[in-house]
Amino acid sequence: MAEKKFTKQDIIDAIYEKTGMNRTESRNVMDLIIDEMKAALLRRQVIELRGFGSFEVKVRKARPRARNPRTGETISIRAHGAVAFRAGRELKQAVWNINDDKKKK
């Protein structure tokens, strides 16, 4: 498991440091990217980022009898969308040999 989360702010800081843009411009670029990705997914388009992976919306079918795991109550769930991520080949290869150091200790 990751030691520390890598957040949106961390990405903005990295853009700032690597490009020389000011922080406001870096934040605006990040926000524009996220907004465009959301809009594409809402249009049911597949987002393909070569070397990283792809995002797409998959529709989950309705389930008239499902169980709330917290309360045990039987509920019905209507059909709904869910975002799915599929890692690209380069990303899969890059993380393949990462070892879980905690298991070794």
C-alpha positions in Angstrom: 0.0 0.0 0.0 1.2 3.5 -0.8 3.0 5.4 2.0 1.4 8.7 1.2 -1.4 9.7 -1.2 -0.4 11.6 -4.3 -3.1 14.3 -4.6 -4.3 16.8 -7.1 -2.3 19.5 -5.3 0.8 17.3 -5.7 0.3 17.2 -9.4 -0.3 21.0 -9.5 3.0 21.5 -7.6 4.8 19.2 -10.0 3.5 21.1 -13.0 4.5 24.3 -11.4 8.1 23.1 -10.7 8.6 21.5 -14.1 7.1 24.1 -16.4 7.8 27.4 -14.6 4.1 28.3 -14.8 2.8 30.1 -11.8 0.7 28.1 -9.4 -2.6 29.7 -10.5 -1.9 28.7 -14.2 -0.9 25.2 -13.0 -4.1 24.8 -11.1 -6.1 26.1 -14.1 -4.5 23.5 -16.4 -5.2 20.7 -14.0 -8.8 21.9 -13.5 -9.3 22.1 -17.3 -8.0 18.6 -17.8 -10.3 17.1 -15.1 -13.3 19.0 -16.5 -12.6 17.8 -20.0 -12.3 14.2 -18.8 -15.5 14.4 -16.8 -17.3 15.9 -19.8 -16.0 13.1 -22.1 -17.1 10.4 -19.7 -20.6 12.0 -19.4 -20.8 11.8 -23.2 -20.0 8.1 -22.8 -16.6 8.5 -24.6 -13.6 6.3 -23.8 -10.6 8.3 -22.6 -7.4 6.8 -23.8 -4.1 8.0 -22.5 -1.4 6.1 -24.3 1.2 4.5 -22.0 -1.1 5.1 -19.0 -4.5 3.5 -19.5 -8.1 4.2 -20.4 -11.2 5.3 -18.6 -14.8 4.4 -19.7 -18.3 4.4 -18.3 -19.9 1.0 -17.8 -23.6 0.7 -17.0 -24.3 -1.6 -14.1 -27.7 -3.3 -14.4 -30.4 -2.9 -11.9 -30.7 -5.3 -9.0 -34.1 -5.6 -7.4 -32.7 -7.4 -4.3 -29.4 -6.3 -3.0 -28.2 -6.2 0.6 -26.7 -3.2 2.4 -23.5 -4.7 3.9 -23.5 -2.3 6.8 -27.1 -2.8 8.0 -28.1 -6.1 6.3 -31.2 -4.4 5.0 -32.5 -5.6 1.6 -32.6 -2.7 -0.9 -33.2 -2.3 -4.6 -30.6 -0.7 -6.8 -31.5 1.0 -10.1 -29.3 0.8 -13.2 -26.4 3.2 -12.9 -23.1 4.2 -14.5 -19.7 3.4 -13.0 -16.3 4.6 -14.2 -13.8 1.8 -15.0 -10.1 2.2 -15.4 -8.0 -0.2 -17.4 -4.2 0.2 -17.1 -2.2 0.4 -20.3 0.6 -2.0 -21.2 3.4 0.4 -20.3 1.9 1.2 -16.9 1.4 -2.5 -16.1 5.0 -3.2 -17.0 6.3 -0.3 -15.0 4.6 -1.5 -11.8 5.0 -5.2 -12.3 8.2 -5.6 -10.2 7.2 -3.4 -7.3 7.7 -5.4 -4.1 5.7 -5.0 -1.0 8.5 -4.1 1.5 6.2 -4.6 4.5 5.9 -8.4 3.7 9.7 -8.8 3.7 10.2 -7.5 7.2 
